[in-house]
Amino acid sequence: MNCGISDNPRQVGLDPGYLRILQCVEATLDMDQKTLKKLVDSISNAVKNFKKIEVECLIRLFHSLVERANVRLNNLGLDRNAFRAILHSVFGMTDDMLMNRVFFAFDKDHDNCINVKEWVKGLSVFLRGTFEEKLKFCFEVYYLNGDGYISREEIFDMLKNSLHQQPSEEETDEGIKELVDITLKKMDYDNDGKISFVDFERAVREERLLLEVFGPCLPDAKSCIEFEALAFRHILTSSF
């Protein structure tokens, strides 16, 4: 089966270098069909947003990307640098801090390597996640120290990171501190000086624009459409 991606860079706005390797080709997958089917079934049971045939395409694409990255992981997965390159070239992300955090949100077992299951599960949220899934994902990206809360210091760092610096660093910091106070006043419902998931969920449900309030950590609709148009271009209509 070839669920490959067209080699024509004029079709979409993605990086031409990635267009050449975003191809689900048989040669890139070093496993027999029985093993592949078992892997597809296993991942499909855990991911509701993709059909089995789409999961297979994403598995093949993952192996193509790992081969291209040439990372020193015995082809087990994508390290942070390789994954950041994909976020930048394929999904147009540019914020270093948030790209790092997106990597850690994908890397569920915290081994500093994204394996094929983490790749497909993460993309299910990226591309087709429900509002609730994206809500949890964004919150996970934003609480930087992993304690389950977004602290005042973390809000300051993220806002400072996302804003263009003015000539006076001191004036900029004061302005950001004011933004932090405004943000906490709006989102910290229990007034404990930090934002819990309950706070975040309530604020975002009341005002959806707050979903990515601390910086873009999800791809825009155009990037998602372009990626799917390539990744699933030659999917056969039949499934297993």
N, C-alpha and C positions, 0 to 999 in steps of 0.2 A: 504494500500500500504506500502511496506517496501522498501525504497530506502536506505537501510542501508549500513554499511561499514563492511568489513570483520574484524573479531577479530584476525586474524593471523598477529602478529607483524613481521613475517619474510618476508612479502610481500614487505614492503617498509621500509624506514629508519626513520619513524616518531616515536615519543615517545610512547612506549607501553601503558602508562597510558592514553594517548589521543586516542589511537586506540580503547580502550574499550568503550569510550563514544562518539566517532565520529560515531554515529549510528542514523539514521533517523527513530526512532521507533514511532509507533502510540501512545504508552502510554505516551510519553513525551510532547504531544501537547494537551493542555487543551482548545480545541475549536472544534466546530462542523464543518462538512465538508463544509457547506454553508459559514461560517465565514472564513474558511481556503481558500476556492476558491476565495472569495472576496479579501482577503489579497494578494493572489498569483496574481490575475489579476491587482491589484493596483500597486504592485511592478514591475510586468512584463511590465507595460506600461511605467515605468520610467527607466527600464534597458533593453538595447537592446542586451546585450552580452550573456544572458541565455535564454534557453527555459523555458516555464512555469513549466514543470515537474522538471527542475533543480532548479528553484526558490523554488518550494515546498520542495525539499530535503534540500536546504540551510536554509529554515525556520525551518524545523524539527531539523536540526543540531544545529542551533542557540539555540533553546529551550533546547536541551540536554546539551550544553555547559553552559548555564545560570544555569541550575539545578546543574551541577557539581561544578560550581564556588561558589555556595552558598553565593552569594553576598547579601547585605542587601538592595535590591532595589525592593523587592516584585516581583521578577522575571520579571522586566521590561526590563532588559538589562545587558550588561557587563560593569563593571567599569574598570578603567585603569589597575589595577593590574591583573584582570582576562584576559583582552585583551592582555596585555604584555606577560602573560604566554602562550597564544595561539600563538602569534607571534614568541616566542622563541621555543616552543616545536613542533609546526606544521610547521612553515616556516623558522626555523633556524636563526632567527634574534637575535643579541647579544648586539647591541649598545643601551644603556639605553636612551640616549638623543633622538636618532632617533625613537626608539620604542614609546616614549612619543609623539613625533611629529606625527607619523603615527596614533596614537590613536586620536589626535586632528583633523587630516585630515579626519578620518572616522566620527567623532562626529560633524556632520554638524550643529546641533542645539545648540551646546556648552553647554549641560547640564551635562557634565562629565559622560555620560552613552551612550553606543552604543546600539541603539534599532534595531529591526529586519530589518527595512528598510535601516538603515545606514549600517548594516552588509552586506546585499546583494549588495547594491550599491557599497560599498567599495571593496568587493570581485570581482565585475565585472571589476574594474580597475586592481586590483591585479592580477587576473588570466587571463583575456582576453581583457584587455584594449588596445585601439588603441594607436599608438604612441602619438597622440595629447592628449589623456586622461592621459597617463602616464607622459607626459611632464608637464601638469597642476598639476598633483598630486605631483610630485617631487618638483616642485617650491613651492607649498603650504606647503610641509613638511619643506623646507629649510628656508622660511622667518619666523624666530622664534617668532618675536614680533607681528606678525599679521598686519603689516603696508603695506604689498604688495611689499616690497623691501627686498633684501638680503644685509645687511649692511656689512661694513668692519669688524665690531666687531663680527657679526654673522659668517662670513666666518672664522675668526680667531678661534672662539670657536669650530666650527664644525671640522675644520682641526686639531686643537689640540686634540679634543676628539677622532678623528679617528686614530691618529698617536700614536705609542708606545713612551712613554716618555724616553728620554735619561737621563744619570746620572746628567747632568747639566740642570736644569730647565731653567736657563737664556739663555743658548745656544739654547735650543729647541725652546723657545719663539722667539728668533731672526730668527731662521730658518723658523718658521711658518709665521712670518711677511713677510719674503721674498716670501714665497709661496702665501700669500694673495696679495702682489703686482703683482706677475706674473698672478694670477687668474683675478684680476681686469683689468690688461692690456689686457688680452685675451677676457674677457666677458663683460666688461663695455664699450659698444660701444659709449654711449653719454658722457662718462667721467664725470659723476656726483658723483663718489665715491661710488656707490652702483649698485646693479644688479636688474633691473626691469624684469618683465616677458618678455617684448619685447627683452631685452638683452639676457636673458636666452634662449628663444626660438631660436633666431638667432644663438647663439653659438652652441646649441645642434643640430640644423639642419645642421650646417656646420661640426660638429664632434659629432657623436652619442654617443661616449664614455663619453661625458660630462654630459649625462643624470643624472647619480648618482655621480657627481664629488665631492660632499660634504659628501658622505657616502651612503651605501646601504639602501634604503628605500622601495625597491620592492623585492619580493621573486625571487629566481633564477628559471630557467626553470624546473629544476629537482623537486624542492619543489612543484611547481604548478602542474606538471604532477602527482606526487604522491598524492597530495591532491584531485585532481579531480578523480583519479582512485579509491580513497576510498569513497569520498563524493557521487559520482554518480555511484557507482558500480552496484547497483541493480535497476537502473531506468528501468521502463517499457517502451517499445517502443511507446506505445500509449500516447497521451496527452489529455488534456481536450477537 
